[in-house]
Amino acid sequence: MVSACSLKVKGSYKFNALQCEIYAPQLGEIKQCHIKAIDRKHNLINIETILFKTATQFEIHFKMVKRETGGWHPFMYDIKLDICQFLKNRRKFVIANLIYSFMKEFTNVNHTCPFSAGANLALLNWTPDEAGVLTKFPVDKGQYGLHTTWYINKIATVKINGSVIYF
């Protein structure tokens, strides 16, 4: 019998879609939202926003989905997370902390609320460690997405959806 720790994850993935949509332009704007190619098999994401009003409440609703016949279908997680509470005690939120661990060195969203008006929130040059991600999230080959809605002060402010192809 092979233990889970000794399994080697084979395969690679790359981002293939990224969409950012502002719902509440009075609260902020998207400065950049794009995928940049590194080479044929690798790319990175840049997302940058600016807040127009101070965020004392900051939440995210995220769903992991998989593309199958008929469109996107729920896969693994569908979570609404209070970012302010999460950033106070990340260990309390196991799944969110695992996902954040792949992003934390690429983002400036790293302190508790409030986030002041004029703040620039960014995820720049992000391309997660393939082996690390695939070890924590072993999946079949296919197309997977992360669909998110961000709430500032209880108002749906921005939607960011992205997907990757695992091959």
Stockholm file with secondary structure:
# STOCKHOLM 1.0

chainA/1-167         MVSACSLKVKGSYKFNALQCEIYAPQLGEIKQCHIKAIDRKHNLINIETILFKTATQFEIHFKMVKRETGGWHPFMYDIKLDICQFLKNRRKFVIANLIYSFMKEFTNVNHTCPFSAGANLALLNWTPDEAGVLTKFPVDKGQYGLHTTWYINKIATVKINGSVIYF
#=GR chainA/1-167 SS CCCGGGCCCCCCEEEEEEEEEESCTTTEEEEEEEEEEEETTEEEEEEEEEESSCBSSEEEEEEEEEEETTEEEEEEEEEEEEHHHHHHCGGGCHHHHHHHHTTGGGBSCCSCSCBCTTCEEEEEEECCCHHHHHHHSCCCSEEEEEEEEEEETTEEEEEEEEEEEEC
#=GC SS_cons         CCCGGGCCCCCCEEEEEEEEEESCTTTEEEEEEEEEEEETTEEEEEEEEEESSCBSSEEEEEEEEEEETTEEEEEEEEEEEEHHHHHHCGGGCHHHHHHHHTTGGGBSCCSCSCBCTTCEEEEEEECCCHHHHHHHSCCCSEEEEEEEEEEETTEEEEEEEEEEEEC
//
